[in-house]
Amino acid sequence: MWRHFLSGIQFLTILPCGPTQPLEAQRTLPLFPLCGLVVGAVLFLVDYSASLFWQRSVVAVLDVVALAMLTGALHLDGLADTADGLYGRRSPEKALAIMKDSRIGAMGTVTVACCLAMKWAGLNELDMHRTILLLLVPATARAGVIFAVHYLPYGRPEGGTGQAFFQGTPRLQDYWALAAVLLAALLLAGWSGLLLVVGFAALTAGVLIYYRVKIDCITGDMLGALIEITEAGLFLILSATIRPV
């Protein structure tokens, strides 16, 4: 399990984890929530260290920059390509062709800017249970990939970044890490944790339903977009609802 955990961190982040581990996607996928906890731990360290020198608005900017750098902007690139491909009334074939193009269009640029702005706004206003939520939101957001692999077919039979994860359907026991993260949210963050669970379910279901209606499949870019949308949405939902009176 440790080897698969390290390969997940290497796949999702730029963190140095020793020698490159071979990616066995079906065994690594269930560990994505735990890999997300590592992302959250780094985010917490950046947030805490920055708060010793700057006000919350500046700290939130540094948090957003840290998340982008930590992932090598991989998910943001997927978000941009997804926005370019799915915008407008295009056939699935045309949308997939556009997403495969490495160039970023106007819609992709605007979408990434909006996503980063949402993250900044959420992180800037997040107060109650801030430490716990900085750890758990990245973990929860990455767990959405398991549901995506479970419910949508892969859209590039010729091969692509995410193809390895679709060689089999996740089993019930593959959700154990997600269950542990959500249970920790409920036990450690109270009502904030409940909102995290409900927000995660709503955002993940909403994005996947949109994907199904739009092109009835998913790609590696769309998996990255799912992570970014869920992460930004959760920070925004939690900060807006849990603001102290």
Secondary structure as GFF3:
##gff-version 3
##sequence-region A 1 245
A	DSSP	alpha_helix	2	12	.	.	.	ID=ss1
A	DSSP	alpha_helix	25	28	.	.	.	ID=ss2
A	DSSP	three_ten_helix	29	31	.	.	.	ID=ss3
A	DSSP	alpha_helix	32	51	.	.	.	ID=ss4
A	DSSP	alpha_helix	56	70	.	.	.	ID=ss5
A	DSSP	alpha_helix	74	86	.	.	.	ID=ss6
A	DSSP	alpha_helix	92	100	.	.	.	ID=ss7
A	DSSP	alpha_helix	106	125	.	.	.	ID=ss8
A	DSSP	alpha_helix	130	151	.	.	.	ID=ss9
A	DSSP	three_ten_helix	163	166	.	.	.	ID=ss10
A	DSSP	three_ten_helix	172	175	.	.	.	ID=ss11
A	DSSP	alpha_helix	176	189	.	.	.	ID=ss12
A	DSSP	alpha_helix	191	214	.	.	.	ID=ss13
A	DSSP	alpha_helix	220	241	.	.	.	ID=ss14
###
